[in-house]
Structures are given as C-alpha cells and as structure tokens.
C-alpha cells in the first residue's frame, strides 16, 4: 500500500506531542502457513516475525521510548509526564503467538506491551480445548490462544493485561440488541475470569472490533481507567493519542502485513509533526 493511500486525522496536542499506540494481532514465525498468500484482505491482522523485528529495531534505533498503557493514560489525564518520543505496544485477543513469538523478541529488546485477551479463549486453552471467535481481521476462526499460565508469563516480564470482553462481540451491536444488560454480562464475565485466574481486575479496556457507542462508554467509564478505540478501514485511517484525547477514547494505529515499512515510519514522522 502506498503512503498516499493512508489518510486520516492526525490530531495535534497543545504541546505538539502525539503518542503512537501500535496494535498487533498475530505475529507469526516467518515460515508459518498463515503467511502464505498474505496480500490484500488476507494480510489483515497478521505479520511476519522478520517484519515485526524490523519495526521494533526501528523504534530502538530512532530513540523511541516504549511505555505502558498506564503511563499514557496518566499523561493524558494530567497525572504525570511522558518521556520524549513515547510509544506504546498493544497485542489483542491473547493469541498463543503473542506469548511464543512476541514475548521473547520484546524481552531481548527490553520492551514491554499490553495484552488484551479474550477471556473465553484463555479459559478454553487452559483446559486443553479450542475456542471459536469472530474478528474483523480474520472472520470466524479457531486458532490457538495462550493459557492463563502463559498470561502470567507476560505479567512477570512487566507487561500489562487489559480487558477485551469474554467472547469478543461487537459491543455497540450488543447494546442495540440487548441494552445495558447485554454489555454488562460480557464485561462482568470477563472480569470474573481475571479475578479468579490472575487475582486482579484490569485497568484498561479495548473495544472488540472498535464497536462502541455513547451508552457503552458510559457503562464502562467507571470500570476501567481507559477505553481504547480501534479502526479497520480501507484505505487505512490513523489518528493519534495526544493530550486532548479522552481516557474514554484512547486512539491507536492497527499494524499488520498491509502496512508497508514506509508507512510504518510515516507514523512516527507524523507523530513528531514532521
């Protein structure tokens, strides 16, 4: 995809600082079958290990500071500053490759991230079972999730873990069909699993498939320190988190095999208003 095709709002903050929050789904080993024919729509949600390493090495080489989601939220709420050239990394759904491929790579680079797992997927994997979920990036799929024990490995390495519902429904549609009760059922089921399996409730929430409305925001505002948006448009559209961003609308950039390295670098140029 050419850089000129990637358009969208790039909001400036009062001090000019904008924080890229990179959202990944799958990072596969280079020889993985899932990468074969990964062009166009088939490239959505997946990335090769070699390209992920190239991207992370770029961050390190260019002096970007990878910070936690909590640090970003504390910054936008005026509680504490961020280092210059701050960025954050998110990994959605809790896929097994986040533990087996991504964690060792980030450990070597002394970087951490936030994982937003689907709790039903982790629960099934912990019992030796498979789980079917529906995503915008891949459709209806059954792919390996990490276990709760493997989620603990992330925590031990300094990662944060956020909420992403129990079964990954589009919460805007759930609210339209079932009202407040349907939304609360999803998030409460997820929170119960976090409390039972990890002993805490997550601070941050990422909307599955980016589906939300003002009612869902109001329901979740008191449960989580932040709510993250997500975009899946074609052509790809990006917007940044800055000091004017609401904690209920933390913004991000979706990164997958459709994003050229040129466009990946462009994110960071534009974050610096270059």
C-alpha positions as CSV (number, residue, x, y, z in Angstrom):
1,X,0.0,0.0,0.0
2,X,1.3,3.4,-0.9
3,X,1.8,6.1,1.7
4,X,-0.5,8.4,-0.1
5,X,-3.4,5.9,0.3
6,X,-3.2,6.1,4.1
7,X,-5.2,9.1,5.1
8,X,-6.9,10.3,8.2
9,X,-7.0,12.8,11.0
10,X,-3.7,13.4,12.8
11,X,-4.7,15.5,15.8
12,X,-2.1,17.8,17.4
13,X,-1.9,18.4,21.1
14,X,-1.2,21.7,22.7
15,X,2.5,20.9,23.1
16,X,2.7,19.0,19.8
17,X,3.3,15.6,21.4
18,X,1.4,12.7,19.9
19,X,1.8,9.1,21.1
20,X,1.7,6.2,18.6
21,X,-0.1,3.2,20.1
22,X,0.6,0.2,17.8
23,X,-2.0,-2.6,17.8
24,X,-1.0,-6.0,16.6
25,X,-2.9,-9.3,16.5
26,X,-0.9,-12.2,15.1
27,X,2.9,-12.2,14.7
28,X,3.8,-15.5,13.0
29,X,7.2,-17.2,12.5
30,X,8.4,-16.5,9.0
31,X,7.7,-20.0,7.8
32,X,4.2,-20.1,9.1
33,X,1.5,-21.3,6.7
34,X,-0.7,-18.4,7.7
35,X,1.6,-16.0,5.9
36,X,1.3,-17.8,2.6
37,X,-0.6,-15.6,0.1
38,X,-0.9,-12.8,2.7
39,X,-2.0,-10.0,0.4
40,X,-5.0,-7.7,0.5
41,X,-7.7,-8.8,2.9
42,X,-5.8,-11.9,3.7
43,X,-3.0,-9.8,5.1
44,X,-5.3,-8.2,7.7
45,X,-4.4,-9.0,11.3
46,X,-1.2,-10.9,10.6
47,X,2.5,-10.0,10.4
48,X,5.7,-11.9,9.8
49,X,8.3,-12.2,12.6
50,X,11.0,-10.6,10.4
51,X,8.9,-7.6,9.7
52,X,7.9,-7.2,13.4
53,X,11.6,-7.3,14.3
54,X,12.4,-4.7,11.7
55,X,9.7,-2.4,13.2
56,X,10.9,-2.8,16.8
57,X,14.5,-2.3,15.7
58,X,13.4,0.9,14.1
59,X,11.9,2.1,17.3
60,X,15.0,1.3,19.3
61,X,17.3,2.9,16.6
62,X,15.3,6.1,16.4
63,X,15.2,6.6,20.2
64,X,11.5,5.9,20.8
65,X,10.6,5.0,24.4
66,X,8.1,2.2,24.7
67,X,5.9,3.0,27.6
68,X,2.9,1.3,29.3
69,X,-0.7,2.0,28.7
70,X,-1.0,3.2,32.3
71,X,1.8,5.7,31.6
72,X,-0.1,7.0,28.5
73,X,-3.4,7.4,30.5
74,X,-1.6,9.1,33.4
75,X,-0.2,11.6,30.8
76,X,-3.5,12.4,29.1
77,X,-5.2,12.8,32.5
78,X,-2.5,15.2,33.6
79,X,-1.1,13.0,36.4
80,X,2.4,12.5,35.1
81,X,4.7,13.3,32.1
82,X,5.9,11.0,29.4
83,X,9.4,10.8,28.1
84,X,10.1,12.4,24.7
85,X,9.2,10.2,21.7
86,X,6.9,7.9,23.7
87,X,5.0,5.0,22.0
88,X,3.0,2.0,23.3
89,X,2.5,-1.6,22.1
90,X,-0.8,-3.5,22.2
91,X,-1.5,-7.1,21.4
92,X,-5.1,-8.0,21.0
93,X,-7.1,-11.2,21.7
94,X,-4.5,-13.3,23.6
95,X,-3.3,-15.4,20.7
96,X,-0.7,-18.0,21.5
97,X,1.9,-16.4,19.2
98,X,1.9,-13.3,21.5
99,X,3.5,-15.5,24.2
100,X,5.6,-17.7,22.0
101,X,6.8,-15.3,19.3
102,X,6.4,-11.7,20.6
103,X,7.3,-12.0,24.3
104,X,10.9,-13.4,23.7
105,X,11.5,-10.7,21.0
106,X,10.4,-7.8,23.2
107,X,12.3,-9.3,26.1
108,X,15.5,-9.2,24.1
109,X,14.8,-5.5,23.2
110,X,13.9,-4.7,26.8
111,X,10.4,-3.6,25.7
112,X,7.0,-4.4,27.2
113,X,3.5,-4.2,26.0
114,X,-0.2,-4.6,26.9
115,X,-2.1,-7.7,26.0
116,X,-5.9,-7.5,25.7
117,X,-7.1,-11.2,25.8
118,X,-10.5,-12.7,25.1
119,X,-11.0,-14.5,28.4
120,X,-13.1,-17.4,27.0
121,X,-10.2,-18.2,24.7
122,X,-7.7,-18.3,27.5
123,X,-10.1,-20.4,29.6
124,X,-10.6,-22.9,26.8
125,X,-6.9,-23.1,26.1
126,X,-6.1,-23.7,29.8
127,X,-8.5,-26.7,29.7
128,X,-6.9,-28.1,26.6
129,X,-9.8,-27.1,24.4
130,X,-10.1,-24.9,21.3
131,X,-12.3,-21.8,21.1
132,X,-14.0,-20.2,18.1
133,X,-14.2,-16.4,18.0
134,X,-15.3,-13.9,15.3
135,X,-12.9,-11.0,14.5
136,X,-13.0,-8.3,11.9
137,X,-9.4,-9.1,10.8
138,X,-9.9,-12.9,10.2
139,X,-13.6,-13.6,10.4
140,X,-14.8,-16.6,12.4
141,X,-11.7,-18.6,13.4
142,X,-10.4,-21.2,15.8
143,X,-6.7,-20.5,16.5
144,X,-4.6,-21.3,19.5
145,X,-4.9,-19.0,22.5
146,X,-2.4,-18.7,25.3
147,X,-3.3,-20.2,28.6
148,X,-3.7,-18.3,31.9
149,X,-0.3,-19.6,33.0
150,X,1.2,-18.1,29.8
151,X,-0.6,-14.8,30.6
152,X,1.2,-14.8,33.9
153,X,4.5,-15.1,32.0
154,X,3.6,-11.7,30.4
155,X,2.9,-10.1,33.7
156,X,6.2,-11.5,35.1
157,X,8.0,-9.7,32.2
158,X,6.4,-6.4,33.1
159,X,3.5,-6.4,30.6
160,X,0.1,-5.1,31.5
161,X,-3.0,-7.1,30.7
162,X,-6.3,-5.3,29.8
163,X,-9.9,-6.4,29.2
164,X,-11.3,-7.3,25.8
165,X,-14.6,-9.0,26.9
166,X,-15.4,-12.6,27.4
167,X,-16.3,-13.7,23.9
168,X,-15.3,-10.7,21.6
169,X,-18.7,-9.5,20.5
170,X,-19.3,-6.0,18.9
171,X,-20.5,-4.2,22.0
172,X,-22.2,-1.4,20.0
173,X,-24.4,-4.1,18.4
174,X,-24.8,-5.9,21.7
175,X,-26.1,-2.8,23.2
176,X,-28.5,-2.1,20.4
177,X,-30.0,-5.6,20.7
178,X,-29.8,-6.3,24.4
179,X,-29.3,-2.9,26.1
180,X,-27.1,-2.3,29.1
181,X,-27.6,-5.9,30.4
182,X,-26.0,-7.5,27.4
183,X,-22.9,-5.3,27.6
184,X,-22.5,-5.8,31.4
185,X,-22.9,-9.5,31.0
186,X,-19.9,-9.6,28.7
187,X,-17.6,-7.4,30.7
188,X,-18.6,-8.9,34.1
189,X,-17.9,-12.4,32.8
190,X,-14.5,-11.3,31.6
191,X,-13.7,-9.5,34.9
192,X,-14.7,-12.6,36.9
193,X,-12.2,-14.7,35.0
194,X,-9.4,-12.1,35.5
195,X,-10.2,-12.0,39.2
196,X,-10.3,-15.8,39.5
197,X,-7.3,-16.6,37.3
198,X,-5.0,-13.7,37.8
199,X,-6.2,-12.1,41.1
200,X,-6.9,-8.6,39.8
201,X,-9.3,-6.6,37.6
202,X,-7.7,-4.9,34.5
203,X,-7.3,-1.2,34.4
204,X,-7.8,-0.8,30.7
205,X,-10.3,-1.9,28.1
206,X,-10.1,-2.3,24.3
207,X,-13.3,-2.4,22.3
208,X,-13.6,-5.6,20.2
209,X,-13.7,-4.6,16.6
210,X,-13.9,-1.0,17.6
211,X,-17.7,-1.3,18.1
212,X,-19.0,1.2,20.7
213,X,-21.4,4.0,21.3
214,X,-22.0,6.7,24.0
215,X,-24.0,4.2,26.1
216,X,-21.3,1.6,26.2
217,X,-18.8,4.4,27.1
218,X,-21.0,5.5,30.0
219,X,-21.3,1.9,31.2
220,X,-17.6,1.2,31.2
221,X,-16.3,4.6,32.3
222,X,-16.4,3.7,35.9
223,X,-15.0,0.2,35.5
224,X,-11.8,1.0,33.6
225,X,-9.2,3.7,33.6
226,X,-9.2,3.9,29.9
227,X,-11.2,2.7,26.9
228,X,-9.4,2.1,23.6
229,X,-10.8,2.7,20.2
230,X,-9.8,0.7,17.1
231,X,-10.1,1.3,13.4
232,X,-10.3,-1.2,10.5
233,X,-10.9,0.9,7.4
234,X,-9.7,0.5,3.8
235,X,-7.9,2.7,2.9
236,X,-6.3,2.5,6.4
237,X,-7.0,5.6,8.5
238,X,-5.0,6.6,11.6
239,X,-5.3,9.1,14.4
240,X,-3.1,9.6,17.4
241,X,-3.5,9.8,21.1
242,X,-2.5,13.3,22.4
243,X,-3.0,15.5,25.5
244,X,-6.5,16.4,24.2
245,X,-7.6,12.7,24.0
246,X,-10.3,11.5,26.4
247,X,-9.4,8.5,28.5
248,X,-12.6,7.0,27.1
249,X,-11.3,7.3,23.5
250,X,-7.6,6.3,23.5
251,X,-6.6,6.0,19.9
252,X,-4.2,3.8,18.0
253,X,-2.7,2.5,14.8
254,X,-3.5,-1.0,13.6
255,X,-0.4,-2.7,12.3
256,X,-0.4,-5.8,10.0
257,X,1.0,-7.1,6.7
258,X,-0.9,-4.5,4.8
259,X,1.2,-1.7,6.3
260,X,4.5,-1.1,4.4
261,X,7.6,-0.3,6.2
262,X,7.5,3.2,4.6
263,X,4.1,3.8,6.1
264,X,5.2,2.4,9.4
265,X,8.0,5.0,9.5
266,X,5.5,7.7,8.5
267,X,3.5,7.1,11.7
268,X,6.5,8.3,13.7
269,X,7.3,11.2,11.4
270,X,3.8,12.5,11.8
271,X,3.7,11.9,15.5
272,X,6.5,14.4,15.6
273,X,4.7,16.8,13.3
274,X,7.4,16.4,10.6
